[in-house]
Amino acid sequence: MLSRVAEAIYWMNRYLERAENVARFIHVNLHLVLDQHAATGEQWEPLVLVTGDHEVFAERYGGANREGVIEFLTFDQENPNSILSCLSRARENARSVREIISSEMWEQINRFYLLVKEAARERALETPHDFFTEIKMASHLYVGVAHATMSRGEGWHFGQLGGVLERADKTSRILDVKYFILLPDPADVGTPIDNVQWAALLRSASAFEMYRKRFGLIAPDRIADFLILDREFPRAILHCLIEGEESLRTLTGSRPGTFQNEAEQELGRLRAELSYAQIEEVIGVGLHEFLDDLQLRLNRIDTAIFSTFFALRPTGRVQAPHQEHK
């Protein structure tokens, strides 16, 4: 497969997954505002902090409030990480590889893009729960269509690799939202309102029911364990890394326990460390510090994938549109 085609499919899935997860960021805060009956500026600022866009936001919007943050993260086309920007880039990548993906995949991506592009700003503010739920469901529908209509060849595995790496990164950032929204009085930790925050976080990761079946009562250390180290839950970070490693080995033909390139080495090392990690060790390091380091390592994996598969192109080939490399 041409590197430009592989890269376009990889980033197509990353951008679609990113759009869904930005909707999840907003959704978790909406749950918190609803449950706490207060919409203070401090509850919206964490969203632009964890996406890494706080400086750009502050320069253009000033203080963080509900209207400004929802506009910036949903519709602002000058923000490369907004939902609309991500869907626009995913659509352009899909357009460039229409001969590789199924027509059903292209149609769903196009519908997903138009859902947000043609939405009135007022709808996102007046009925945000319904609007952001539609965004998540449109993403789920794309995943289902792709599973049902695309052959399990190289294109499929590059798409899977991009999607699960993006999901792992964003699950870590959803956890980081909770870190930044900690109650100002440490004495309140463990109270009912703190439990409400953790339950909202689980719902934003579509993890509430699966967590309750596994652990029962809400407990912060068990929630961190479930979202970071669980092997079976599809949005857990370790599960994403396992899936990504399987696709990467399929692409290279490597046997378990061996690696042929830097991408396999970086991904395999991180997957192995998390496979043997205990949540007590994570908490001991500090949840925020652990997640921050994890995000840096996921960025290194992305860079290694670019160097291994996408950097070397035949002379005269044009780079697939709308990619970024951290």
RABELFEN-V901326 format. One record per residue. N is the residue number from 0. SS is DSSP state (helix for helix, strand for strand, loop for the rest). OMEGA is omega in whole degrees, 0 to 359 (none if undefined). Layout:
BEGIN
((N & SS & OMEGA) (N & SS & OMEGA))
END
This chain:
BEGIN
((0 & loop & 178) (1 & loop & 183) (2 & helix & 181) (3 & helix & 178) (4 & helix & 179) (5 & helix & 181) (6 & helix & 180) (7 & helix & 180) (8 & helix & 178) (9 & helix & 183) (10 & helix & 174) (11 & helix & 180) (12 & helix & 177) (13 & helix & 182) (14 & helix & 177) (15 & helix & 177) (16 & helix & 179) (17 & helix & 179) (18 & helix & 179) (19 & helix & 185) (20 & helix & 172) (21 & helix & 175) (22 & helix & 178) (23 & helix & 177) (24 & helix & 182) (25 & helix & 182) (26 & helix & 181) (27 & helix & 180) (28 & helix & 177) (29 & helix & 176) (30 & helix & 181) (31 & helix & 179) (32 & helix & 181) (33 & helix & 184) (34 & helix & 183) (35 & helix & 178) (36 & loop & 178) (37 & loop & 181) (38 & loop & 182) (39 & loop & 181) (40 & loop & 182) (41 & helix & 181) (42 & helix & 179) (43 & helix & 180) (44 & helix & 179) (45 & helix & 182) (46 & helix & 178) (47 & helix & 175) (48 & helix & 185) (49 & helix & 175) (50 & loop & 178) (51 & loop & 184) (52 & loop & 188) (53 & helix & 181) (54 & helix & 178) (55 & helix & 180) (56 & helix & 182) (57 & helix & 181) (58 & helix & 186) (59 & helix & 187) (60 & helix & 183) (61 & loop & 182) (62 & loop & 182) (63 & loop & 173) (64 & loop & 186) (65 & helix & 184) (66 & helix & 183) (67 & helix & 182) (68 & helix & 179) (69 & helix & 177) (70 & helix & 183) (71 & helix & 185) (72 & helix & 183) (73 & helix & 192) (74 & loop & 188) (75 & loop & 182) (76 & loop & 173) (77 & loop & 173) (78 & loop & 185) (79 & loop & 181) (80 & loop & 176) (81 & loop & 180) (82 & helix & 182) (83 & helix & 178) (84 & helix & 180) (85 & helix & 181) (86 & helix & 177) (87 & helix & 180) (88 & helix & 176) (89 & helix & 180) (90 & helix & 179) (91 & helix & 176) (92 & helix & 178) (93 & helix & 179) (94 & helix & 183) (95 & helix & 181) (96 & loop & 183) (97 & loop & 179) (98 & loop & 181) (99 & loop & 182) (100 & loop & 180) (101 & loop & 178) (102 & helix & 178) (103 & helix & 177) (104 & helix & 179) (105 & helix & 181) (106 & helix & 180) (107 & helix & 176) (108 & helix & 180) (109 & helix & 178) (110 & helix & 179) (111 & helix & 179) (112 & helix & 182) (113 & helix & 177) (114 & helix & 182) (115 & helix & 183) (116 & helix & 185) (117 & loop & 180) (118 & loop & 175) (119 & loop & 178) (120 & helix & 183) (121 & helix & 181) (122 & helix & 180) (123 & helix & 181) (124 & helix & 185) (125 & helix & 178) (126 & loop & 187) (127 & helix & 181) (128 & helix & 180) (129 & helix & 184) (130 & helix & 183) (131 & helix & 171) (132 & helix & 176) (133 & helix & 179) (134 & helix & 179) (135 & helix & 181) (136 & helix & 176) (137 & helix & 177) (138 & helix & 178) (139 & helix & 179) (140 & helix & 177) (141 & helix & 181) (142 & helix & 179) (143 & helix & 178) (144 & helix & 180) (145 & helix & 179) (146 & helix & 187) (147 & helix & 190) (148 & helix & 183) (149 & loop & 178) (150 & loop & 182) (151 & loop & 178) (152 & loop & 183) (153 & helix & 180) (154 & helix & 178) (155 & helix & 185) (156 & helix & 174) (157 & helix & 177) (158 & helix & 177) (159 & helix & 181) (160 & helix & 179) (161 & helix & 183) (162 & helix & 184) (163 & helix & 176) (164 & helix & 177) (165 & helix & 181) (166 & helix & 178) (167 & helix & 179) (168 & helix & 185) (169 & helix & 173) (170 & helix & 177) (171 & helix & 181) (172 & helix & 174) (173 & helix & 175) (174 & helix & 180) (175 & helix & 175) (176 & helix & 179) (177 & helix & 180) (178 & helix & 183) (179 & helix & 182) (180 & loop & 178) (181 & loop & 180) (182 & loop & 183) (183 & loop & 180) (184 & loop & 181) (185 & helix & 180) (186 & helix & 181) (187 & helix & 179) (188 & loop & 182) (189 & loop & 178) (190 & loop & 179) (191 & helix & 182) (192 & helix & 176) (193 & helix & 177) (194 & helix & 177) (195 & helix & 179) (196 & helix & 180) (197 & helix & 177) (198 & helix & 178) (199 & helix & 178) (200 & helix & 179) (201 & helix & 180) (202 & helix & 180) (203 & helix & 175) (204 & loop & 184) (205 & loop & 188) (206 & loop & 190) (207 & helix & 183) (208 & helix & 181) (209 & helix & 177) (210 & helix & 182) (211 & helix & 177) (212 & helix & 184) (213 & helix & 189) (214 & helix & 181) (215 & loop & 185) (216 & loop & 178) (217 & loop & 177) (218 & loop & 185) (219 & helix & 182) (220 & helix & 178) (221 & helix & 177) (222 & helix & 177) (223 & helix & 177) (224 & helix & 183) (225 & helix & 185) (226 & helix & 180) (227 & helix & 195) (228 & helix & 181) (229 & loop & 182) (230 & loop & 190) (231 & loop & 182) (232 & loop & 191) (233 & loop & 178) (234 & loop & 177) (235 & loop & 185) (236 & helix & 181) (237 & helix & 178) (238 & helix & 179) (239 & helix & 180) (240 & helix & 177) (241 & helix & 178) (242 & helix & 180) (243 & helix & 180) (244 & helix & 178) (245 & helix & 178) (246 & helix & 180) (247 & helix & 179) (248 & helix & 176) (249 & helix & 181) (250 & helix & 185) (251 & helix & 182) (252 & loop & 180) (253 & loop & 174) (254 & loop & 176) (255 & loop & 181) (256 & loop & 177) (257 & loop & 175) (258 & loop & 183) (259 & loop & 184) (260 & loop & 183) (261 & helix & 180) (262 & helix & 178) (263 & helix & 181) (264 & helix & 182) (265 & helix & 181) (266 & helix & 181) (267 & helix & 179) (268 & helix & 180) (269 & helix & 178) (270 & helix & 181) (271 & helix & 180) (272 & helix & 179) (273 & helix & 180) (274 & helix & 182) (275 & helix & 182) (276 & loop & 173) (277 & loop & 184) (278 & helix & 177) (279 & helix & 177) (280 & helix & 179) (281 & helix & 180) (282 & helix & 180) (283 & helix & 177) (284 & helix & 187) (285 & loop & 186) (286 & helix & 181) (287 & helix & 181) (288 & helix & 178) (289 & helix & 181) (290 & helix & 178) (291 & helix & 178) (292 & helix & 179) (293 & helix & 180) (294 & helix & 177) (295 & helix & 181) (296 & helix & 174) (297 & helix & 175) (298 & helix & 179) (299 & helix & 177) (300 & helix & 178) (301 & helix & 179) (302 & helix & 179) (303 & helix & 177) (304 & helix & 177) (305 & helix & 182) (306 & helix & 184) (307 & helix & 190) (308 & helix & 191) (309 & helix & 189) (310 & loop & 184) (311 & loop & 181) (312 & loop & 175) (313 & loop & 180) (314 & loop & 177) (315 & loop & 179) (316 & loop & 180) (317 & loop & 179) (318 & loop & 176) (319 & loop & 187) (320 & loop & 166) (321 & loop & 171) (322 & loop & 174) (323 & loop & 179) (324 & loop & 186) (325 & loop & none))
END
